[in-house]
Amino acid sequence: MTERPPHPEPERTPGLEPGGGVPPGETPPAEGGMSGLSHREPEPSAATGRVTLVLVGVVTLLVVAMIVAQIVGIIDVL
C-alpha cells in the first residue's frame, strides 16, 4: 500500500487559492450555530445566602474563641 506524502503539493490540493489561502465557505464554521441556554437556571433563594453567611460566621467565631482560649490557657489542645 502506498502512503500519501505528508505535505501534498499545494497546486494539487482542492480548495486552495493560488496564494495558499482557503476561499470563504470552504471550511466548516468554528463553532455551532446555537448559543445561549435552552432553559432558565433556577436562582437560589435569598435565605440560602444568609444561612451560608451565618454558618461561616459561627464557625469563624468558634475557631477564634478556641485559639484565644488556648493562648490564655483555659484549654490545652496540643
MOPAC internal coordinates of N, CA, C and O (Angstrom, degrees):
PM7 1SCF
backbone

  N    0.0000 0     0.00 0     0.00 0    0    0    0
  C    1.4387 1     0.00 0     0.00 0    1    0    0
  C    1.5210 1   108.45 1     0.00 0    2    1    0
  O    1.2310 1   120.82 1   -46.62 1    3    2    1
  N    1.3059 1   116.03 1   133.38 1    3    2    1
  C    1.4584 1   121.13 1  -178.07 1    5    3    2
  C    1.5206 1   110.26 1   -93.60 1    6    5    3
  O    1.2310 1   120.71 1   -50.70 1    7    6    5
  N    1.3307 1   116.24 1   129.30 1    7    6    5
  C    1.4635 1   120.36 1   178.44 1    9    7    6
  C    1.5108 1   110.58 1   -86.14 1   10    9    7
  O    1.2310 1   121.34 1   -28.92 1   11   10    9
  N    1.3361 1   115.05 1   151.08 1   11   10    9
  C    1.4447 1   119.61 1   175.58 1   13   11   10
  C    1.5321 1   108.81 1   -78.08 1   14   13   11
  O    1.2310 1   120.18 1   -30.26 1   15   14   13
  N    1.3173 1   117.27 1   149.74 1   15   14   13
  C    1.4566 1   118.50 1   178.74 1   17   15   14
  C    1.5301 1   110.34 1   -66.34 1   18   17   15
  O    1.2310 1   120.11 1   -30.30 1   19   18   17
  N    1.3457 1   117.40 1   149.70 1   19   18   17
  C    1.4643 1   120.09 1  -176.78 1   21   19   18
  C    1.5276 1   112.78 1   -64.57 1   22   21   19
  O    1.2310 1   119.67 1   151.27 1   23   22   21
  N    1.3167 1   118.24 1   -28.73 1   23   22   21
  C    1.4553 1   122.16 1  -179.91 1   25   23   22
  C    1.5264 1   108.32 1  -125.56 1   26   25   23
  O    1.2310 1   120.23 1   -84.54 1   27   26   25
  N    1.3482 1   117.17 1    95.46 1   27   26   25
  C    1.4643 1   118.72 1  -178.50 1   29   27   26
  C    1.5288 1   110.97 1   -67.68 1   30   29   27
  O    1.2310 1   121.28 1   -20.97 1   31   30   29
  N    1.2845 1   115.16 1   159.03 1   31   30   29
  C    1.4553 1   120.03 1  -179.30 1   33   31   30
  C    1.5270 1   109.56 1   -67.75 1   34   33   31
  O    1.2310 1   119.68 1   -50.24 1   35   34   33
  N    1.3422 1   118.22 1   129.76 1   35   34   33
  C    1.4630 1   120.57 1  -177.89 1   37   35   34
  C    1.5264 1   112.85 1   -61.44 1   38   37   35
  O    1.2310 1   119.88 1   150.79 1   39   38   37
  N    1.3231 1   117.83 1   -29.21 1   39   38   37
  C    1.4552 1   119.95 1  -178.91 1   41   39   38
  C    1.5235 1   111.60 1   -67.61 1   42   41   39
  O    1.2310 1   120.54 1   153.47 1   43   42   41
  N    1.3170 1   116.58 1   -26.53 1   43   42   41
  C    1.4640 1   120.66 1  -175.26 1   45   43   42
  C    1.5299 1   112.25 1  -102.18 1   46   45   43
  O    1.2310 1   119.34 1   178.30 1   47   46   45
  N    1.3392 1   118.86 1    -1.70 1   47   46   45
  C    1.4592 1   121.70 1  -178.71 1   49   47   46
  C    1.5290 1   109.36 1   -84.24 1   50   49   47
  O    1.2310 1   119.33 1   -56.42 1   51   50   49
  N    1.3272 1   118.88 1   123.58 1   51   50   49
  C    1.4658 1   120.40 1  -178.88 1   53   51   50
  C    1.5297 1   111.36 1   -69.59 1   54   53   51
  O    1.2310 1   120.82 1   -35.48 1   55   54   53
  N    1.3220 1   116.03 1   144.52 1   55   54   53
  C    1.4476 1   121.49 1   175.96 1   57   55   54
  C    1.5152 1   115.13 1    89.97 1   58   57   55
  O    1.2310 1   119.70 1   177.83 1   59   58   57
  N    1.3300 1   118.17 1    -2.17 1   59   58   57
  C    1.4629 1   120.41 1   179.66 1   61   59   58
  C    1.5229 1   110.07 1   -97.50 1   62   61   59
  O    1.2310 1   121.37 1   -39.19 1   63   62   61
  N    1.3166 1   114.98 1   140.81 1   63   62   61
  C    1.4559 1   120.27 1   174.63 1   65   63   62
  C    1.5215 1   108.56 1   -83.76 1   66   65   63
  O    1.2310 1   119.70 1   -11.51 1   67   66   65
  N    1.3218 1   118.17 1   168.49 1   67   66   65
  C    1.4652 1   120.09 1  -177.50 1   69   67   66
  C    1.5317 1   114.68 1   -55.68 1   70   69   67
  O    1.2310 1   119.14 1   145.89 1   71   70   69
  N    1.3237 1   119.24 1   -34.11 1   71   70   69
  C    1.4617 1   120.79 1  -179.95 1   73   71   70
  C    1.5098 1   113.84 1   -82.05 1   74   73   71
  O    1.2310 1   119.86 1   178.52 1   75   74   73
  N    1.3253 1   117.88 1    -1.48 1   75   74   73
  C    1.4600 1   121.32 1  -179.81 1   77   75   74
  C    1.5178 1   112.97 1    99.20 1   78   77   75
  O    1.2310 1   119.80 1   176.15 1   79   78   77
  N    1.3412 1   117.98 1    -3.85 1   79   78   77
  C    1.4539 1   121.08 1   178.82 1   81   79   78
  C    1.5116 1   111.92 1   -80.50 1   82   81   79
  O    1.2310 1   120.92 1    -5.73 1   83   82   81
  N    1.3033 1   115.84 1   174.27 1   83   82   81
  C    1.4527 1   121.93 1  -179.71 1   85   83   82
  C    1.5269 1   107.84 1  -114.86 1   86   85   83
  O    1.2310 1   119.74 1   -48.59 1   87   86   85
  N    1.3259 1   118.10 1   131.41 1   87   86   85
  C    1.4649 1   119.62 1  -179.77 1   89   87   86
  C    1.5246 1   111.64 1   -68.60 1   90   89   87
  O    1.2310 1   119.48 1   -25.41 1   91   90   89
  N    1.3453 1   118.59 1   154.59 1   91   90   89
  C    1.4660 1   121.10 1   178.98 1   93   91   90
  C    1.5215 1   110.95 1   -59.75 1   94   93   91
  O    1.2310 1   120.96 1   -38.91 1   95   94   93
  N    1.2981 1   115.78 1   141.09 1   95   94   93
  C    1.4570 1   121.19 1   179.76 1   97   95   94
  C    1.5101 1   114.04 1    87.30 1   98   97   95
  O    1.2310 1   119.16 1   173.04 1   99   98   97
  N    1.3015 1   119.22 1    -6.96 1   99   98   97
  C    1.4591 1   122.42 1  -178.56 1  101   99   98
  C    1.5330 1   111.18 1   -80.98 1  102  101   99
  O    1.2310 1   120.38 1   149.29 1  103  102  101
  N    1.3134 1   116.89 1   -30.71 1  103  102  101
  C    1.4636 1   120.48 1  -178.63 1  105  103  102
  C    1.5224 1   109.57 1  -102.86 1  106  105  103
  O    1.2310 1   119.63 1   -27.29 1  107  106  105
  N    1.3292 1   118.30 1   152.71 1  107  106  105
  C    1.4671 1   120.59 1   177.72 1  109  107  106
  C    1.5263 1   110.23 1   -70.53 1  110  109  107
  O    1.2310 1   119.96 1   -21.26 1  111  110  109
  N    1.3318 1   117.68 1   158.74 1  111  110  109
  C    1.4669 1   119.64 1   178.65 1  113  111  110
  C    1.5240 1   111.13 1   -64.00 1  114  113  111
  O    1.2310 1   121.20 1   -25.57 1  115  114  113
  N    1.3327 1   115.31 1   154.43 1  115  114  113
  C    1.4589 1   120.44 1  -176.82 1  117  115  114
  C    1.5243 1   112.00 1   -69.80 1  118  117  115
  O    1.2310 1   119.84 1   149.15 1  119  118  117
  N    1.3182 1   117.90 1   -30.85 1  119  118  117
  C    1.4512 1   120.51 1  -179.37 1  121  119  118
  C    1.5140 1   109.48 1  -144.14 1  122  121  119
  O    1.2310 1   120.81 1   -10.23 1  123  122  121
  N    1.2990 1   116.06 1   169.77 1  123  122  121
  C    1.4557 1   121.08 1  -178.04 1  125  123  122
  C    1.5229 1   112.34 1   -67.55 1  126  125  123
  O    1.2310 1   120.92 1   -16.76 1  127  126  125
  N    1.3113 1   115.84 1   163.24 1  127  126  125
  C    1.4485 1   120.82 1  -178.41 1  129  127  126
  C    1.5166 1   113.51 1   -83.62 1  130  129  127
  O    1.2310 1   119.48 1   168.19 1  131  130  129
  N    1.3210 1   118.60 1   -11.81 1  131  130  129
  C    1.4596 1   120.87 1  -178.74 1  133  131  130
  C    1.5160 1   109.58 1   -91.73 1  134  133  131
  O    1.2310 1   120.90 1   -43.25 1  135  134  133
  N    1.3078 1   115.89 1   136.75 1  135  134  133
  C    1.4581 1   119.54 1   176.99 1  137  135  134
  C    1.5112 1   109.00 1  -138.32 1  138  137  135
  O    1.2310 1   120.66 1   -19.26 1  139  138  137
  N    1.3123 1   116.35 1   160.74 1  139  138  137
  C    1.4509 1   120.95 1   178.97 1  141  139  138
  C    1.5172 1   112.00 1    86.39 1  142  141  139
  O    1.2310 1   121.73 1    -0.94 1  143  142  141
  N    1.2966 1   114.29 1   179.06 1  143  142  141
  C    1.4547 1   120.67 1  -178.73 1  145  143  142
  C    1.5189 1   109.96 1   -93.61 1  146  145  143
  O    1.2310 1   120.65 1   -28.09 1  147  146  145
  N    1.3128 1   116.37 1   151.91 1  147  146  145
  C    1.4484 1   119.87 1   178.34 1  149  147  146
  C    1.5259 1   111.30 1   -84.64 1  150  149  147
  O    1.2310 1   120.19 1   160.88 1  151  150  149
  N    1.3178 1   117.25 1   -19.12 1  151  150  149
  C    1.4634 1   121.35 1   177.97 1  153  151  150
  C    1.5251 1   108.88 1  -149.76 1  154  153  151
  O    1.2310 1   120.53 1   -20.09 1  155  154  153
  N    1.3081 1   116.59 1   159.91 1  155  154  153
  C    1.4637 1   120.48 1   179.45 1  157  155  154
  C    1.5184 1   110.04 1   -75.57 1  158  157  155
  O    1.2310 1   121.28 1   -38.91 1  159  158  157
  N    1.3005 1   115.15 1   141.09 1  159  158  157
  C    1.4509 1   119.44 1   175.71 1  161  159  158
  C    1.5230 1   108.80 1   -82.77 1  162  161  159
  O    1.2310 1   120.24 1   -35.94 1  163  162  161
  N    1.3126 1   117.14 1   144.06 1  163  162  161
  C    1.4658 1   118.75 1   179.35 1  165  163  162
  C    1.5282 1   110.83 1   -68.13 1  166  165  163
  O    1.2310 1   120.82 1   -42.04 1  167  166  165
  N    1.3261 1   116.03 1   137.96 1  167  166  165
  C    1.4618 1   120.35 1   178.43 1  169  167  166
  C    1.5219 1   108.70 1   -92.50 1  170  169  167
  O    1.2310 1   120.34 1   -42.90 1  171  170  169
  N    1.3254 1   116.96 1   137.10 1  171  170  169
  C    1.4670 1   118.95 1   178.58 1  173  171  170
  C    1.5276 1   110.17 1   -67.78 1  174  173  171
  O    1.2310 1   120.98 1   -29.35 1  175  174  173
  N    1.3168 1   115.72 1   150.65 1  175  174  173
  C    1.4605 1   119.75 1  -179.45 1  177  175  174
  C    1.5299 1   109.97 1   -73.36 1  178  177  175
  O    1.2310 1   120.77 1   -16.52 1  179  178  177
  N    1.3150 1   116.12 1   163.48 1  179  178  177
  C    1.4618 1   121.19 1   179.68 1  181  179  178
  C    1.5299 1   110.54 1   -67.57 1  182  181  179
  O    1.2310 1   120.25 1   151.84 1  183  182  181
  N    1.3252 1   117.13 1   -28.16 1  183  182  181
  C    1.4598 1   120.62 1  -179.55 1  185  183  182
  C    1.5236 1   111.37 1   -65.97 1  186  185  183
  O    1.2310 1   120.03 1   148.26 1  187  186  185
  N    1.3182 1   117.55 1   -31.74 1  187  186  185
  C    1.4663 1   120.48 1  -179.64 1  189  187  186
  C    1.5193 1   111.08 1   -61.91 1  190  189  187
  O    1.2310 1   120.40 1   136.43 1  191  190  189
  N    1.3253 1   116.83 1   -43.57 1  191  190  189
  C    1.4614 1   120.24 1   178.67 1  193  191  190
  C    1.5102 1   112.58 1   -65.90 1  194  193  191
  O    1.2310 1   120.81 1   139.86 1  195  194  193
  N    1.3315 1   116.05 1   -40.14 1  195  194  193
  C    1.4719 1   119.93 1   179.83 1  197  195  194
  C    1.5275 1   111.28 1   -65.92 1  198  197  195
  O    1.2310 1   120.68 1   135.79 1  199  198  197
  N    1.3214 1   116.31 1   -44.21 1  199  198  197
  C    1.4668 1   120.55 1  -179.76 1  201  199  198
  C    1.5287 1   109.97 1   -62.04 1  202  201  199
  O    1.2310 1   120.35 1   138.49 1  203  202  201
  N    1.3117 1   116.93 1   -41.51 1  203  202  201
  C    1.4636 1   120.70 1   179.21 1  205  203  202
  C    1.5248 1   110.83 1   -62.24 1  206  205  203
  O    1.2310 1   120.51 1   134.21 1  207  206  205
  N    1.3362 1   116.62 1   -45.79 1  207  206  205
  C    1.4647 1   119.79 1   179.08 1  209  207  206
  C    1.5271 1   111.84 1   -62.29 1  210  209  207
  O    1.2310 1   120.08 1   139.23 1  211  210  209
  N    1.3142 1   117.45 1   -40.77 1  211  210  209
  C    1.4646 1   120.91 1   179.15 1  213  211  210
  C    1.5234 1   110.48 1   -64.19 1  214  213  211
  O    1.2310 1   120.34 1   136.39 1  215  214  213
  N    1.3375 1   116.96 1   -43.61 1  215  214  213
  C    1.4729 1   119.73 1   179.93 1  217  215  214
  C    1.5221 1   111.90 1   -64.50 1  218  217  215
  O    1.2310 1   120.24 1   138.64 1  219  218  217
  N    1.3251 1   117.15 1   -41.36 1  219  218  217
  C    1.4663 1   120.16 1   177.76 1  221  219  218
  C    1.5239 1   109.81 1   -63.98 1  222  221  219
  O    1.2310 1   120.16 1   138.78 1  223  222  221
  N    1.3155 1   117.29 1   -41.22 1  223  222  221
  C    1.4667 1   121.03 1   178.93 1  225  223  222
  C    1.5145 1   112.00 1   -63.32 1  226  225  223
  O    1.2310 1   119.97 1   136.78 1  227  226  225
  N    1.3323 1   117.65 1   -43.22 1  227  226  225
  C    1.4677 1   121.64 1  -179.99 1  229  227  226
  C    1.5249 1   110.71 1   -64.02 1  230  229  227
  O    1.2310 1   120.21 1   134.67 1  231  230  229
  N    1.3333 1   117.20 1   -45.33 1  231  230  229
  C    1.4688 1   120.32 1   179.16 1  233  231  230
  C    1.5214 1   110.51 1   -63.23 1  234  233  231
  O    1.2310 1   120.17 1   138.37 1  235  234  233
  N    1.3265 1   117.28 1   -41.63 1  235  234  233
  C    1.4651 1   120.80 1   179.07 1  237  235  234
  C    1.5281 1   110.67 1   -62.18 1  238  237  235
  O    1.2310 1   120.32 1   134.87 1  239  238  237
  N    1.3224 1   116.99 1   -45.13 1  239  238  237
  C    1.4728 1   119.97 1   178.79 1  241  239  238
  C    1.5223 1   111.88 1   -62.93 1  242  241  239
  O    1.2310 1   119.97 1   141.31 1  243  242  241
  N    1.3306 1   117.66 1   -38.69 1  243  242  241
  C    1.4649 1   120.19 1   178.14 1  245  243  242
  C    1.5241 1   111.57 1   -64.79 1  246  245  243
  O    1.2310 1   120.44 1   138.37 1  247  246  245
  N    1.3361 1   116.77 1   -41.63 1  247  246  245
  C    1.4645 1   120.03 1   179.63 1  249  247  246
  C    1.5233 1   110.28 1   -65.79 1  250  249  247
  O    1.2310 1   120.14 1   135.69 1  251  250  249
  N    1.3329 1   117.33 1   -44.31 1  251  250  249
  C    1.4690 1   120.92 1   179.16 1  253  251  250
  C    1.5264 1   110.04 1   -63.42 1  254  253  251
  O    1.2310 1   119.60 1   137.61 1  255  254  253
  N    1.3334 1   118.36 1   -42.39 1  255  254  253
  C    1.4655 1   121.43 1   179.39 1  257  255  254
  C    1.5232 1   110.86 1   -63.01 1  258  257  255
  O    1.2310 1   120.49 1   141.65 1  259  258  257
  N    1.3282 1   116.67 1   -38.35 1  259  258  257
  C    1.4575 1   119.76 1   179.24 1  261  259  258
  C    1.5276 1   111.44 1   -67.43 1  262  261  259
  O    1.2310 1   120.36 1   139.89 1  263  262  261
  N    1.3320 1   116.92 1   -40.11 1  263  262  261
  C    1.4674 1   120.67 1   178.68 1  265  263  262
  C    1.5235 1   110.45 1   -65.29 1  266  265  263
  O    1.2310 1   120.38 1   136.41 1  267  266  265
  N    1.3321 1   116.88 1   -43.59 1  267  266  265
  C    1.4689 1   120.72 1   179.25 1  269  267  266
  C    1.5201 1   110.02 1   -64.03 1  270  269  267
  O    1.2310 1   120.04 1   138.05 1  271  270  269
  N    1.3415 1   117.52 1   -41.95 1  271  270  269
  C    1.4534 1   120.99 1   179.58 1  273  271  270
  C    1.5252 1   111.03 1   -63.60 1  274  273  271
  O    1.2310 1   120.28 1   144.50 1  275  274  273
  N    1.3195 1   117.07 1   -35.50 1  275  274  273
  C    1.4628 1   119.32 1   179.05 1  277  275  274
  C    1.5318 1   110.23 1   -72.39 1  278  277  275
  O    1.2310 1   119.85 1   142.15 1  279  278  277
  N    1.3258 1   117.89 1   -37.85 1  279  278  277
  C    1.4756 1   120.66 1   179.08 1  281  279  278
  C    1.5261 1   109.94 1   -66.30 1  282  281  279
  O    1.2310 1   120.26 1   137.06 1  283  282  281
  N    1.3211 1   117.10 1   -42.94 1  283  282  281
  C    1.4634 1   120.73 1  -178.89 1  285  283  282
  C    1.5148 1   110.77 1   -70.90 1  286  285  283
  O    1.2310 1   119.24 1   151.40 1  287  286  285
  N    1.2920 1   119.05 1   -28.60 1  287  286  285
  C    1.4507 1   122.29 1   177.70 1  289  287  286
  C    1.5122 1   113.88 1   105.42 1  290  289  287
  O    1.2310 1   120.55 1  -166.84 1  291  290  289
  N    1.3244 1   116.54 1    13.16 1  291  290  289
  C    1.4739 1   119.48 1   179.74 1  293  291  290
  C    1.5313 1   109.34 1   -71.96 1  294  293  291
  O    1.2310 1   119.84 1   139.96 1  295  294  293
  N    1.3242 1   117.92 1   -40.04 1  295  294  293
  C    1.4566 1   120.55 1   177.63 1  297  295  294
  C    1.5265 1   108.85 1  -123.81 1  298  297  295
  O    1.2310 1   121.28 1   -22.18 1  299  298  297
  N    1.3231 1   115.16 1   157.82 1  299  298  297
  C    1.4663 1   120.59 1   178.88 1  301  299  298
  C    1.5199 1   108.11 1  -129.14 1  302  301  299
  O    1.2310 1   121.24 1   -85.22 1  303  302  301
  N    1.3445 1   115.23 1    94.78 1  303  302  301
  C    1.4675 1   120.35 1  -177.42 1  305  303  302
  C    1.5233 1   110.60 1   -83.42 1  306  305  303
  O    1.2310 1   119.93 1   136.80 1  307  306  305
  N    1.2957 1   117.75 1   -43.20 1  307  306  305
  C    1.4624 1   120.64 1  -177.74 1  309  307  306
  C    1.4612 1   109.83 1   -97.07 1  310  309  307
  O    1.2310 1   120.10 1   180.00 1  311  310  309

